């Protein structure tokens, strides 16, 4: 069972997302918070696997809450859930320790799958928001690599599109374990530690060229 904390200052959104997730057999919403302070307290109390974090809230925002939650070292995977796709806000929450981000106009099934992906240790990235993120300056991008295999390039190209490991595996006709192996090797070759950095490299050097 995946324990989730939903954070949003708008009651309709908060309750709607919570009800949607709660309808899944493998997801349990342990708390719903309306502020950064409530979010941190809920995580400290319930030790959830995943936190869906709104970024824009009165007082302390979701970026601050994310940093504090990550600082608790409870292995809660924070996924930003926002209406905005501006570059600075997305980069700020990723730098604060979020493992991924979604837009609130995402299909409900995509939000559910993103929660599952985050619980598996993956980084769910909304394609629309990813395109904004991937335009950031080359100074923040990893150094290009030249020793990727053709399969590793295929996996990275699909990663840019926001696909989870399971979706990549189905697309390429390989196992999810094999996908993870290709990503691990690609990360080592590129000198990066996370999916976001690898996606940035792939966008510039594979997809964007």
Buried (B, 14 or more C-beta within 10 A) or exposed (E): EBBBBBBBBBEEBBEBBBEBBEEBEEBBBBBBBBBBBBBBBBBEEBBBBBBBBBBBBEEBBBBBBBBBBBEEEBEBBBBBBBEBBEBEBBBBBBEBBBBBBBBBEBEEEBBBBBBBBBBBEBBBBBEEBBEBBBEBEEEEBBEEBEEBEEBBBBBBBBBBBBBBBBBBBBBBEBEBEBBBBBBEBBBEBBEBEEBBBBBBBBBBBBBEE
